[in-house]
């Protein structure tokens, strides 16, 4: 199991930990797919949303988001 911290700018008001239960999936694979999805949305002149991006990841990767609601921004 991999735990990856989700880093989003404070103005987007989202923070959490991505949990990937598929040990064959690397952090690099996840990052590359996220980047591809964001770029595709931007090229189509569409807004992208964190939860939609996560839901678009392959189901066999078994990725979920555990939100962290209490944050302090410095």
Backbone as XML, in Angstrom:
<?xml version="1.0"?>
<chain id="A" units="angstrom">
  <residue number="1" name="UNK">
    <atom name="N" x="0.848" y="-1.177" z="0.000"/>
    <atom name="CA" x="0.000" y="0.000" z="0.000"/>
    <atom name="C" x="0.889" y="1.233" z="0.000"/>
  </residue>
  <residue number="2" name="UNK">
    <atom name="N" x="0.530" y="2.218" z="-0.822"/>
    <atom name="CA" x="1.254" y="3.481" z="-0.893"/>
    <atom name="C" x="0.382" y="4.595" z="-0.348"/>
  </residue>
  <residue number="3" name="UNK">
    <atom name="N" x="0.985" y="5.490" z="0.421"/>
    <atom name="CA" x="0.312" y="6.697" z="0.879"/>
    <atom name="C" x="1.016" y="7.872" z="0.233"/>
  </residue>
  <residue number="4" name="UNK">
    <atom name="N" x="0.285" y="8.693" z="-0.497"/>
    <atom name="CA" x="0.851" y="9.839" z="-1.192"/>
    <atom name="C" x="0.129" y="11.093" z="-0.723"/>
  </residue>
  <residue number="5" name="UNK">
    <atom name="N" x="0.879" y="12.069" z="-0.269"/>
    <atom name="CA" x="0.259" y="13.303" z="0.180"/>
    <atom name="C" x="-0.201" y="14.120" z="-1.015"/>
  </residue>
  <residue number="6" name="UNK">
    <atom name="N" x="-1.426" y="14.579" z="-0.956"/>
    <atom name="CA" x="-2.010" y="15.387" z="-2.016"/>
    <atom name="C" x="-1.705" y="16.843" z="-1.709"/>
  </residue>
  <residue number="7" name="UNK">
    <atom name="N" x="-0.909" y="17.461" z="-2.530"/>
    <atom name="CA" x="-0.530" y="18.857" z="-2.338"/>
    <atom name="C" x="-1.271" y="19.727" z="-3.333"/>
  </residue>
  <residue number="8" name="UNK">
    <atom name="N" x="-2.098" y="20.581" z="-2.816"/>
    <atom name="CA" x="-2.898" y="21.482" z="-3.633"/>
    <atom name="C" x="-2.710" y="22.885" z="-3.074"/>
  </residue>
  <residue number="9" name="UNK">
    <atom name="N" x="-2.795" y="23.875" z="-3.933"/>
    <atom name="CA" x="-2.643" y="25.244" z="-3.463"/>
    <atom name="C" x="-3.743" y="25.574" z="-2.461"/>
  </residue>
  <residue number="10" name="UNK">
    <atom name="N" x="-3.438" y="26.398" z="-1.465"/>
    <atom name="CA" x="-4.425" y="26.703" z="-0.414"/>
    <atom name="C" x="-5.733" y="27.270" z="-0.949"/>
  </residue>
  <residue number="11" name="UNK">
    <atom name="N" x="-5.693" y="28.058" z="-2.021"/>
    <atom name="CA" x="-6.937" y="28.642" z="-2.523"/>
    <atom name="C" x="-7.883" y="27.593" z="-3.098"/>
  </residue>
  <residue number="12" name="UNK">
    <atom name="N" x="-7.374" y="26.404" z="-3.408"/>
    <atom name="CA" x="-8.246" y="25.342" z="-3.911"/>
    <atom name="C" x="-8.888" y="24.573" z="-2.760"/>
  </residue>
  <residue number="13" name="UNK">
    <atom name="N" x="-8.430" y="24.837" z="-1.548"/>
    <atom name="CA" x="-9.051" y="24.295" z="-0.343"/>
    <atom name="C" x="-9.223" y="22.780" z="-0.387"/>
  </residue>
  <residue number="14" name="UNK">
    <atom name="N" x="-8.179" y="22.075" z="-0.747"/>
    <atom name="CA" x="-8.237" y="20.621" z="-0.755"/>
    <atom name="C" x="-6.899" y="20.078" z="-0.299"/>
  </residue>
  <residue number="15" name="UNK">
    <atom name="N" x="-6.948" y="19.167" z="0.606"/>
    <atom name="CA" x="-5.727" y="18.556" z="1.094"/>
    <atom name="C" x="-6.082" y="17.156" z="1.569"/>
  </residue>
  <residue number="16" name="UNK">
    <atom name="N" x="-5.149" y="16.244" z="1.434"/>
    <atom name="CA" x="-5.426" y="14.899" z="1.889"/>
    <atom name="C" x="-4.321" y="13.946" z="1.534"/>
  </residue>
  <residue number="17" name="UNK">
    <atom name="N" x="-4.620" y="12.675" z="1.697"/>
    <atom name="CA" x="-3.675" y="11.614" z="1.395"/>
    <atom name="C" x="-4.326" y="10.687" z="0.374"/>
  </residue>
  <residue number="18" name="UNK">
    <atom name="N" x="-3.608" y="10.442" z="-0.734"/>
    <atom name="CA" x="-4.071" y="9.456" z="-1.701"/>
    <atom name="C" x="-3.598" y="8.094" z="-1.225"/>
  </residue>
  <residue number="19" name="UNK">
    <atom name="N" x="-4.495" y="7.143" z="-1.178"/>
    <atom name="CA" x="-4.155" y="5.791" z="-0.757"/>
    <atom name="C" x="-4.262" y="4.890" z="-1.976"/>
  </residue>
  <residue number="20" name="UNK">
    <atom name="N" x="-3.154" y="4.254" z="-2.330"/>
    <atom name="CA" x="-3.110" y="3.349" z="-3.474"/>
    <atom name="C" x="-2.856" y="1.942" z="-2.943"/>
  </residue>
  <residue number="21" name="UNK">
    <atom name="N" x="-3.826" y="1.056" z="-3.114"/>
    <atom name="CA" x="-3.709" y="-0.303" z="-2.589"/>
    <atom name="C" x="-3.026" y="-1.261" z="-3.554"/>
  </residue>
  <residue number="22" name="UNK">
    <atom name="N" x="-2.752" y="-0.809" z="-4.777"/>
    <atom name="CA" x="-2.095" y="-1.647" z="-5.773"/>
    <atom name="C" x="-0.591" y="-1.389" z="-5.714"/>
  </residue>
  <residue number="23" name="UNK">
    <atom name="N" x="0.155" y="-2.346" z="-5.187"/>
    <atom name="CA" x="1.598" y="-2.175" z="-5.003"/>
    <atom name="C" x="2.377" y="-2.111" z="-6.310"/>
  </residue>
  <residue number="24" name="UNK">
    <atom name="N" x="1.750" y="-2.484" z="-7.423"/>
    <atom name="CA" x="2.427" y="-2.416" z="-8.718"/>
    <atom name="C" x="2.418" y="-1.006" z="-9.308"/>
  </residue>
  <residue number="25" name="UNK">
    <atom name="N" x="1.659" y="-0.117" z="-8.709"/>
    <atom name="CA" x="1.533" y="1.249" z="-9.213"/>
    <atom name="C" x="2.522" y="2.138" z="-8.463"/>
  </residue>
  <residue number="26" name="UNK">
    <atom name="N" x="3.323" y="2.866" z="-9.231"/>
    <atom name="CA" x="4.325" y="3.740" z="-8.615"/>
    <atom name="C" x="3.800" y="5.165" z="-8.493"/>
  </residue>
  <residue number="27" name="UNK">
    <atom name="N" x="4.476" y="5.940" z="-7.664"/>
    <atom name="CA" x="4.141" y="7.345" z="-7.520"/>
    <atom name="C" x="4.280" y="8.053" z="-8.868"/>
  </residue>
  <residue number="28" name="UNK">
    <atom name="N" x="5.305" y="7.682" z="-9.621"/>
    <atom name="CA" x="5.532" y="8.303" z="-10.922"/>
    <atom name="C" x="4.374" y="8.022" z="-11.885"/>
  </residue>
  <residue number="29" name="UNK">
    <atom name="N" x="3.847" y="6.803" z="-11.852"/>
    <atom name="CA" x="2.713" y="6.455" z="-12.713"/>
    <atom name="C" x="1.495" y="7.307" z="-12.365"/>
  </residue>
  <residue number="30" name="UNK">
    <atom name="N" x="1.253" y="7.455" z="-11.078"/>
    <atom name="CA" x="0.107" y="8.242" z="-10.624"/>
    <atom name="C" x="0.280" y="9.700" z="-11.033"/>
  </residue>
  <residue number="31" name="UNK">
    <atom name="N" x="1.467" y="10.252" z="-10.783"/>
    <atom name="CA" x="1.714" y="11.654" z="-11.113"/>
    <atom name="C" x="1.579" y="11.903" z="-12.610"/>
  </residue>
  <residue number="32" name="UNK">
    <atom name="N" x="2.118" y="10.998" z="-13.415"/>
    <atom name="CA" x="2.041" y="11.155" z="-14.871"/>
    <atom name="C" x="0.591" y="11.156" z="-15.352"/>
  </residue>
  <residue number="33" name="UNK">
    <atom name="N" x="-0.221" y="10.242" z="-14.824"/>
    <atom name="CA" x="-1.628" y="10.167" z="-15.235"/>
    <atom name="C" x="-2.384" y="11.420" z="-14.789"/>
  </residue>
  <residue number="34" name="UNK">
    <atom name="N" x="-2.123" y="11.895" z="-13.573"/>
    <atom name="CA" x="-2.775" y="13.115" z="-13.092"/>
    <atom name="C" x="-2.403" y="14.291" z="-13.985"/>
  </residue>
  <residue number="35" name="UNK">
    <atom name="N" x="-1.119" y="14.419" z="-14.297"/>
    <atom name="CA" x="-0.670" y="15.511" z="-15.167"/>
    <atom name="C" x="-1.343" y="15.435" z="-16.532"/>
  </residue>
  <residue number="36" name="UNK">
    <atom name="N" x="-1.429" y="14.235" z="-17.110"/>
    <atom name="CA" x="-2.070" y="14.057" z="-18.417"/>
    <atom name="C" x="-3.538" y="14.481" z="-18.380"/>
  </residue>
  <residue number="37" name="UNK">
    <atom name="N" x="-4.245" y="14.099" z="-17.320"/>
    <atom name="CA" x="-5.662" y="14.448" z="-17.197"/>
    <atom name="C" x="-5.850" y="15.957" z="-17.043"/>
  </residue>
  <residue number="38" name="UNK">
    <atom name="N" x="-4.995" y="16.590" z="-16.250"/>
    <atom name="CA" x="-5.086" y="18.038" z="-16.066"/>
    <atom name="C" x="-4.784" y="18.779" z="-17.364"/>
  </residue>
  <residue number="39" name="UNK">
    <atom name="N" x="-3.755" y="18.350" z="-18.071"/>
    <atom name="CA" x="-3.387" y="18.994" z="-19.335"/>
    <atom name="C" x="-4.514" y="18.841" z="-20.353"/>
  </residue>
  <residue number="40" name="UNK">
    <atom name="N" x="-5.102" y="17.649" z="-20.435"/>
    <atom name="CA" x="-6.206" y="17.415" z="-21.375"/>
    <atom name="C" x="-7.387" y="18.335" z="-21.068"/>
  </residue>
  <residue number="41" name="UNK">
    <atom name="N" x="-7.698" y="18.508" z="-19.799"/>
    <atom name="CA" x="-8.801" y="19.392" z="-19.414"/>
    <atom name="C" x="-8.481" y="20.839" z="-19.782"/>
  </residue>
  <residue number="42" name="UNK">
    <atom name="N" x="-7.260" y="21.266" z="-19.498"/>
    <atom name="CA" x="-6.871" y="22.640" z="-19.803"/>
    <atom name="C" x="-6.860" y="22.891" z="-21.310"/>
  </residue>
  <residue number="43" name="UNK">
    <atom name="N" x="-6.398" y="21.919" z="-22.092"/>
    <atom name="CA" x="-6.383" y="22.070" z="-23.552"/>
    <atom name="C" x="-7.794" y="22.121" z="-24.127"/>
  </residue>
  <residue number="44" name="UNK">
    <atom name="N" x="-8.733" y="21.463" z="-23.464"/>
    <atom name="CA" x="-10.138" y="21.498" z="-23.892"/>
    <atom name="C" x="-10.855" y="22.716" z="-23.314"/>
  </residue>
  <residue number="45" name="UNK">
    <atom name="N" x="-10.085" y="23.576" z="-22.648"/>
    <atom name="CA" x="-10.614" y="24.783" z="-22.010"/>
    <atom name="C" x="-11.706" y="24.452" z="-20.994"/>
  </residue>
  <residue number="46" name="UNK">
    <atom name="N" x="-11.485" y="23.374" z="-20.249"/>
    <atom name="CA" x="-12.415" y="22.938" z="-19.213"/>
    <atom name="C" x="-11.751" y="23.076" z="-17.848"/>
  </residue>
  <residue number="47" name="UNK">
    <atom name="N" x="-12.571" y="23.301" z="-16.853"/>
    <atom name="CA" x="-12.066" y="23.318" z="-15.481"/>
    <atom name="C" x="-11.792" y="21.881" z="-15.065"/>
  </residue>
  <residue number="48" name="UNK">
    <atom name="N" x="-10.796" y="21.677" z="-14.223"/>
    <atom name="CA" x="-10.578" y="20.347" z="-13.679"/>
    <atom name="C" x="-10.759" y="20.430" z="-12.172"/>
  </residue>
  <residue number="49" name="UNK">
    <atom name="N" x="-11.238" y="19.344" z="-11.602"/>
    <atom name="CA" x="-11.503" y="19.280" z="-10.169"/>
    <atom name="C" x="-10.787" y="18.068" z="-9.598"/>
  </residue>
  <residue number="50" name="UNK">
    <atom name="N" x="-10.270" y="18.226" z="-8.406"/>
    <atom name="CA" x="-9.466" y="17.182" z="-7.775"/>
    <atom name="C" x="-10.210" y="15.852" z="-7.742"/>
  </residue>
  <residue number="51" name="UNK">
    <atom name="N" x="-11.435" y="15.855" z="-7.261"/>
    <atom name="CA" x="-12.168" y="14.592" z="-7.131"/>
    <atom name="C" x="-12.433" y="13.943" z="-8.484"/>
  </residue>
  <residue number="52" name="UNK">
    <atom name="N" x="-12.707" y="14.745" z="-9.511"/>
    <atom name="CA" x="-12.917" y="14.184" z="-10.849"/>
    <atom name="C" x="-11.631" y="13.573" z="-11.394"/>
  </residue>
  <residue number="53" name="UNK">
    <atom name="N" x="-10.509" y="14.222" z="-11.130"/>
    <atom name="CA" x="-9.216" y="13.681" z="-11.571"/>
    <atom name="C" x="-8.975" y="12.334" z="-10.895"/>
  </residue>
  <residue number="54" name="UNK">
    <atom name="N" x="-9.194" y="12.270" z="-9.596"/>
    <atom name="CA" x="-8.963" y="11.025" z="-8.855"/>
    <atom name="C" x="-9.904" y="9.929" z="-9.353"/>
  </residue>
  <residue number="55" name="UNK">
    <atom name="N" x="-11.165" y="10.281" z="-9.598"/>
    <atom name="CA" x="-12.127" y="9.291" z="-10.097"/>
    <atom name="C" x="-11.784" y="8.811" z="-11.505"/>
  </residue>
  <residue number="56" name="UNK">
    <atom name="N" x="-11.014" y="9.596" z="-12.250"/>
    <atom name="CA" x="-10.626" y="9.227" z="-13.615"/>
    <atom name="C" x="-9.433" y="8.282" z="-13.663"/>
  </residue>
  <residue number="57" name="UNK">
    <atom name="N" x="-8.783" y="8.068" z="-12.539"/>
    <atom name="CA" x="-7.639" y="7.156" z="-12.504"/>
    <atom name="C" x="-8.136" y="5.722" z="-12.675"/>
  </residue>
  <residue number="58" name="UNK">
    <atom name="N" x="-7.321" y="4.845" z="-13.240"/>
    <atom name="CA" x="-7.756" y="3.458" z="-13.460"/>
    <atom name="C" x="-8.244" y="2.791" z="-12.165"/>
  </residue>
  <residue number="59" name="UNK">
    <atom name="N" x="-9.394" y="2.152" z="-12.250"/>
    <atom name="CA" x="-9.993" y="1.509" z="-11.065"/>
    <atom name="C" x="-9.088" y="0.429" z="-10.481"/>
  </residue>
  <residue number="60" name="UNK">
    <atom name="N" x="-8.323" y="-0.264" z="-11.358"/>
    <atom name="CA" x="-7.451" y="-1.331" z="-10.860"/>
    <atom name="C" x="-6.293" y="-0.793" z="-10.016"/>
  </residue>
  <residue number="61" name="UNK">
    <atom name="N" x="-6.082" y="0.517" z="-10.040"/>
    <atom name="CA" x="-5.048" y="1.109" z="-9.190"/>
    <atom name="C" x="-5.523" y="1.186" z="-7.739"/>
  </residue>
  <residue number="62" name="UNK">
    <atom name="N" x="-6.835" y="1.118" z="-7.523"/>
    <atom name="CA" x="-7.426" y="1.133" z="-6.183"/>
    <atom name="C" x="-6.975" y="2.357" z="-5.389"/>
  </residue>
  <residue number="63" name="UNK">
    <atom name="N" x="-7.233" y="3.535" z="-5.960"/>
    <atom name="CA" x="-6.829" y="4.785" z="-5.322"/>
    <atom name="C" x="-8.043" y="5.454" z="-4.704"/>
  </residue>
  <residue number="64" name="UNK">
    <atom name="N" x="-7.876" y="5.878" z="-3.463"/>
    <atom name="CA" x="-8.908" y="6.639" z="-2.774"/>
    <atom name="C" x="-8.258" y="7.867" z="-2.150"/>
  </residue>
  <residue number="65" name="UNK">
    <atom name="N" x="-9.079" y="8.850" z="-1.839"/>
    <atom name="CA" x="-8.609" y="10.071" z="-1.193"/>
    <atom name="C" x="-9.117" y="10.109" z="0.230"/>
  </residue>
  <residue number="66" name="UNK">
    <atom name="N" x="-8.212" y="10.283" z="1.152"/>
    <atom name="CA" x="-8.573" y="10.480" z="2.559"/>
    <atom name="C" x="-8.367" y="11.965" z="2.843"/>
  </residue>
  <residue number="67" name="UNK">
    <atom name="N" x="-9.449" y="12.753" z="2.857"/>
    <atom name="CA" x="-9.302" y="14.191" z="3.081"/>
    <atom name="C" x="-8.783" y="14.498" z="4.483"/>
  </residue>
  <residue number="68" name="UNK">
    <atom name="N" x="-8.036" y="15.566" z="4.558"/>
    <atom name="CA" x="-7.589" y="16.095" z="5.849"/>
    <atom name="C" x="-8.303" y="17.429" z="6.002"/>
  </residue>
  <residue number="69" name="UNK">
    <atom name="N" x="-9.194" y="17.502" z="6.953"/>
    <atom name="CA" x="-10.038" y="18.681" z="7.070"/>
    <atom name="C" x="-9.405" y="19.800" z="7.881"/>
  </residue>
  <residue number="70" name="UNK">
    <atom name="N" x="-8.537" y="19.469" z="8.812"/>
    <atom name="CA" x="-7.930" y="20.487" z="9.661"/>
    <atom name="C" x="-6.531" y="20.796" z="9.158"/>
  </residue>
  <residue number="71" name="UNK">
    <atom name="N" x="-6.378" y="21.967" z="8.548"/>
    <atom name="CA" x="-5.095" y="22.368" z="7.983"/>
    <atom name="C" x="-4.695" y="23.732" z="8.506"/>
  </residue>
  <residue number="72" name="UNK">
    <atom name="N" x="-3.430" y="23.921" z="8.619"/>
    <atom name="CA" x="-2.880" y="25.230" z="8.927"/>
    <atom name="C" x="-1.979" y="25.599" z="7.764"/>
  </residue>
  <residue number="73" name="UNK">
    <atom name="N" x="-2.239" y="26.732" z="7.136"/>
    <atom name="CA" x="-1.410" y="27.196" z="6.025"/>
    <atom name="C" x="-0.417" y="28.219" z="6.544"/>
  </residue>
  <residue number="74" name="UNK">
    <atom name="N" x="0.838" y="28.023" z="6.235"/>
    <atom name="CA" x="1.898" y="28.927" z="6.707"/>
    <atom name="C" x="2.462" y="29.673" z="5.517"/>
  </residue>
</chain>
